[in-house]
C-alpha cells in the first residue's frame, strides 16, 4: 500500500511465535484498529537474521500506517534489533526475550539468580517443542547429546499463558524427555498485554 498513512491504524509487526496471543488480546479488547503481520517464528533459529527481516517489513508497510510497533524482544540479536528499530524510529517491546515479557521483565530479572539453571517454555514452545527444540538441537538423531546440552540445567519452567491441561501435560512430558524437573508458572500475557494496551490507547 502507498499514499498517506491511515491516521487511526497501527501495525503490530510481530514474531510468528506470538500470533496466537496477540490475536487473543486483540479480540478480547476490541482493538480493531490494530493490524497484525507476523514474520516466521523460525527466525529464532537464526536470530542474526531478525533485524534485517524486521527492517524489510517496516519499510514495506510503514507508508500504510500511522504507527508500527515491533512485537519482538531482543531475542538473541545482541542489541542489534533495538538498534535497527531506533534507526527506523519504531518502538519495540523491551526485554531480552519473550520468556521475560510474559513473566514480566522486572520479575524475570529479579528471579535470574535463582533460575539461571532453568530452561523455559511458553505455550508456543510447548506446542512446537519438536520443531523448535528437539529437532533443531539434533536430539531426534543423537539423543545421547541431551545430557551434554542440559548438563547445567536442573529444571524446565513452563511459563503458561493459558490454563490448558493438555498443554500442561505436554510441557511435563517435554521436561521428562530433557531429563529435567518440572515446574509450571501461570503468567498470562504479562508485559505483552500491558504494552499492547498502551499502544492501543496512544
ChimeraX attribute file (.defattr): number of C-alpha atoms within 10 A of each C-alpha:
attribute: neighborCount
match mode: 1-to-1
recipient: residues
	/A:1	10
	/A:2	10
	/A:3	8
	/A:4	10
	/A:5	16
	/A:6	13
	/A:7	10
	/A:8	12
	/A:9	18
	/A:10	24
	/A:11	21
	/A:12	22
	/A:13	22
	/A:14	22
	/A:15	23
	/A:16	19
	/A:17	22
	/A:18	19
	/A:19	20
	/A:20	11
	/A:21	18
	/A:22	20
	/A:23	14
	/A:24	12
	/A:25	17
	/A:26	19
	/A:27	11
	/A:28	9
	/A:29	12
	/A:30	11
	/A:31	17
	/A:32	11
	/A:33	12
	/A:34	19
	/A:35	15
	/A:36	16
	/A:37	15
	/A:38	17
	/A:39	17
	/A:40	12
	/A:41	15
	/A:42	14
	/A:43	16
	/A:44	17
	/A:45	13
	/A:46	11
	/A:47	16
	/A:48	16
	/A:49	13
	/A:50	25
	/A:51	19
	/A:52	13
	/A:53	14
	/A:54	21
	/A:55	17
	/A:56	11
	/A:57	16
	/A:58	20
	/A:59	10
	/A:60	12
	/A:61	16
	/A:62	17
	/A:63	15
	/A:64	18
	/A:65	20
	/A:66	14
	/A:67	21
	/A:68	23
	/A:69	21
	/A:70	23
	/A:71	25
	/A:72	27
	/A:73	22
	/A:74	20
	/A:75	21
	/A:76	16
	/A:77	19
	/A:78	12
	/A:79	13
	/A:80	17
	/A:81	26
	/A:82	21
	/A:83	13
	/A:84	16
	/A:85	18
	/A:86	12
	/A:87	10
	/A:88	12
	/A:89	12
	/A:90	16
	/A:91	16
	/A:92	21
	/A:93	19
	/A:94	18
	/A:95	20
	/A:96	19
	/A:97	16
	/A:98	25
	/A:99	20
	/A:100	21
	/A:101	25
	/A:102	23
	/A:103	23
	/A:104	20
	/A:105	18
	/A:106	12
	/A:107	12
	/A:108	17
	/A:109	15
	/A:110	11
	/A:111	10
	/A:112	11
	/A:113	9
	/A:114	9
	/A:115	17
	/A:116	11
	/A:117	15
	/A:118	20
	/A:119	18
	/A:120	18
	/A:121	23
	/A:122	26
	/A:123	23
	/A:124	19
	/A:125	17
	/A:126	24
	/A:127	15
	/A:128	14
	/A:129	18
	/A:130	15
	/A:131	13
	/A:132	17
	/A:133	17
	/A:134	18
	/A:135	13
	/A:136	12
	/A:137	16
	/A:138	13
	/A:139	17
	/A:140	13
	/A:141	10
	/A:142	10
	/A:143	14
	/A:144	11
	/A:145	14
	/A:146	16
	/A:147	12
	/A:148	9
	/A:149	12
	/A:150	16
	/A:151	12
	/A:152	12
	/A:153	17
	/A:154	17
	/A:155	20
	/A:156	24
	/A:157	21
	/A:158	27
	/A:159	25
	/A:160	23
	/A:161	18
	/A:162	15
	/A:163	12
	/A:164	10
	/A:165	9
	/A:166	10
	/A:167	18
	/A:168	19
	/A:169	12
	/A:170	15
	/A:171	27
	/A:172	21
	/A:173	15
	/A:174	21
	/A:175	21
	/A:176	14
	/A:177	13
	/A:178	21
	/A:179	17
	/A:180	20
	/A:181	14
	/A:182	18
	/A:183	16
	/A:184	15
	/A:185	12
	/A:186	15
	/A:187	19
	/A:188	17
	/A:189	20
	/A:190	18
	/A:191	21
	/A:192	23
	/A:193	18
	/A:194	13
	/A:195	17
	/A:196	20
	/A:197	15
	/A:198	9
	/A:199	16
	/A:200	18
	/A:201	8
	/A:202	9
